[in-house]
Amino acid sequence: MAHKFHIPVLGLGFSIDTPLKVAKYGISSVVSIVDDELIERMRAYHTQKRNMIYIPIPKNSHDSRARRINCYLNFLDLTIKDDFEQLKQLPFEAGNDLCRYFELLPDDSQLKQGYELMLEYPDGARKEIFQRILRERMELGKIDVNIMAKVDRIKYEKKNGVTVDEDSDALAALRGFAKSRLTSSVVLSAGMNPRLYSYLEHFEDFFPGENNLPKKRIILKVSDFRSAFIQAKFLAKKGLWVAEFRIESGLNCGGHAFATSGHLMGPILEEFKQMKIQMKEELFVLYTKGLQKKGINRVPLMEQRISVQGGIGTAAENEFLLEHYQLDSTGWGSPFLLVPEVTNVDDDTLGELANAGEDSFFLSNSSPLGVLFNNFKNSSIETERKMRIEQGRPGSPCKKKYLCANTEFTETPICTASRAYQQLKIEHLKKEKLPVAEFEKQLLKVTEKICLCEGLCSSVYQKVGILKPKESKAVAICPGPNLAYFSGIYSMDEMIGHIYGRTNLLEKVKRPNFFIKELELYVNYLATEINLLMEEYTEKKRNQLIKFKEEIFQGIDYYKFLFEEFTRKPQRFGSRFYQTLLGAESRLRQLSI
């Protein structure tokens, strides 16, 4: 890999075409393939922008979802490879894209060091040979895709009932990727879906091919070691290899937040570090047996990468993670929302993000999925949500229906952010004759849901100029809390320079260490859960929170040990780290369950 970092998936639309902007520089990124309508419109936009032929795939045509995704990914693959070849043919002249490719690389990259040595050569045959070797060793960034495993709507037909399993949203998306030209990875996130995981077996690209390597790899986005191992075993028994575990902070991340059972990032990374060799060996035994059942033998031990993402904010943190936990890569997501040449954020939202503080980012129950969601107070979709409530019409028109899962009032699932559901639910609450305070509380739980299907696409439509006349301009955006410390709009060169320590975008910013920030988020989360327990008490929930608190204490003990280990390297963990750690511990002790 050319770079030490990757750009994770960012909502639906914010990174939908990021590979077109960064892959030719050797930077890997992840595209969401949840929304085939967004994907089709972006294929139309980019093909027409490049004067290429665009043949639409109608929504009601055969296997349209898989075909739309497949065609867009093939377009990305062909276009990016063409862009890369054109870049490689450029002369080595200061300021052009070829030189930019090498200058963006980390300083310890052998390729970059070779480039810098080449610049010192006098013009002539030897320099030209050196330049040819450099061109041959350039690498494209990966075009990886993300599927939220549990976002797997089964389509309902008016006459025929439920369609076959292979037409569900997640399986159709996987089919579109699996049949594409890409040599890259699918990032499976948001928990285990056995039906989706089993469907991987249907595609030969996930099994060893040329050079005993699969053309398409599997990456699991996970938040703890135990669940990662369980999922990987399930796949290995089917002859499917997990090429990478992408560890994400439970709460210090963007998008949906899946709080662990009190397990903090430091101890999780330590467990992966201590267990990765044993895990790899155990998985390989299961994997080879799984392949043998399919008639595939003599496969060499496969590579298994481990990466981390969520809340990383400085070059020092980045290097510490890579070195101390022996990781292969780090993920930088939310900060790239402030880099217009990399992601799609409309001008109004971009301005709000660039000037936002810590209190602008909050953990909400806004998602129709019923999972905690990192939200932004100044987003226009929050303004729209409140306006609709004031007008007596809470909820959103439900056009795309990707998150329809509720059957409380209807036989066919509907979305809890929809106007249809919220009107039914509010009428139900009125009939219960609740006390005023309780009614208002329940009403808020209903009306705080927002339409993510539309809101997470609006920004890109506005930025590239393809928003339709009657479409909402309301933008939903879901940065991690780490974005509060970045105040400005940056170039790609500036952000990558910050990641590698060539510059410091946070030089004058008071910001907690990312381990401490996550710890504080977990303590806040526990305090909120204790308050909820007081309202609706169950012994099971109380025992869960007791265990949760114990796990946080164990994490604090680990951080104390880490601090002692690095006392001679204050640039890693200074005295301020220890003081804030003790402060969080004191607050945790005060929380009574």
Secondary structure, 3 states (H helix, E strand, C coil): CCCCEEECCCCCCCCCCHHHHHHHHCCEEEEECCCHHHHHHHHHHHHHHCCCCCCCCCCCCCCHHHHHHHHHHHHHHHHHHHHHHHHHCCCCCCCCHHHHHHHHCCCCCHHHHHHHHHHHCCCCHHHHHHHHHHHHCCCCCCEEEEEECCCCCCCEECCCEECCHHHCHHHHHHHHHHCCCCCCEEEEECCCCHHHHHHHHHCHHHCCCHHHCCCCEEEEEECCHHHHHHHHHHHHCCCCCEEEEEEECCCCCCCECCCCCCCCHHHHHHHHHHHHHHHHHHHHHHHHHHHHCCCCCCCCCCCCEEEEECCCCCHHHHHHHHHHCCCCEEECCHHHHHCCCCCCCCHHHHHHHHCCCHHHEEEECCCCCCCCEEEECCCHHHHHHHHHHHCCCCCECCCCCCCCCECCCCCCCECCCEHHHHHHHHHHHHHCCCCHHHHHHHHHHHHCCCCHHHHHHHHHHHHHCCCCCCCCCCCCCCCCHHHHHCCCCCCHHHHHHHHCCCCCCCCCCCCCCHHHHHHHHHHHHHHHHHHHHHHCCCHHHHHHHHHHHHHHHHHHHHHHHHHHHCCCCCCCCCHHHHHHHHHHHHHHHHCCC
